Amino acid sequence: MIAYLHTHDREALRKLIAMGALPQTELFLLQRFPTILFQLGKSRFAVDEELASHIYVHRL
């Protein structure tokens, strides 16, 4: 579950919001290497570590 997003980079925040990465949304981590792959709802996203570092989660 996404706890919060933290970044001062407006472009990164815009990308995350466009993906649907919002607080209280379930996020499933599928892969950590070579890229980070996660699922939000029925959509999967591959992102680099820089973008992923703005997502803070709490485990369920």
C-alpha positions in Angstrom: 0.0 0.0 0.0 1.4 3.4 -0.9 1.8 5.5 2.2 2.9 8.7 0.5 4.8 10.3 -2.4 7.7 12.6 -1.6 9.5 14.7 -4.2 10.1 18.3 -5.1 10.4 17.3 -8.8 7.1 18.3 -10.4 7.8 16.1 -13.5 8.4 13.0 -11.4 5.2 13.7 -9.3 3.2 14.2 -12.6 4.5 10.8 -13.9 3.6 9.0 -10.7 0.1 10.5 -10.5 -0.5 9.6 -14.2 0.4 6.0 -13.4 -2.2 6.0 -10.6 0.5 5.9 -7.8 -1.6 7.7 -5.1 -1.6 7.3 -1.3 -3.8 4.4 -0.1 -3.4 2.6 -3.4 -2.3 -1.1 -3.4 1.1 -1.5 -5.1 2.5 -5.0 -5.8 6.3 -5.2 -6.3 6.9 -7.7 -9.1 10.7 -7.2 -9.8 13.6 -5.2 -8.4 16.3 -5.9 -11.0 17.3 -4.8 -13.6 14.4 -2.4 -13.4 11.7 -2.0 -10.8 8.5 -3.5 -12.0 5.3 -2.9 -10.0 1.6 -3.4 -10.5 -1.1 -0.9 -9.7 -4.6 -2.3 -10.3 -4.4 -4.1 -13.7 -1.5 -2.1 -15.0 2.2 -2.8 -14.7 5.0 -0.2 -14.8 8.7 -0.5 -15.2 10.5 2.5 -13.6 14.1 3.4 -12.7 15.3 3.6 -9.1 15.2 7.4 -9.2 11.5 7.5 -9.9 10.7 4.6 -7.6 12.6 6.3 -4.7 9.7 8.9 -4.5 7.2 6.2 -3.5 7.0 5.3 0.2 5.0 2.2 1.1 3.8 0.3 4.1 3.6 -3.4 4.0 0.3 -5.2 4.5 
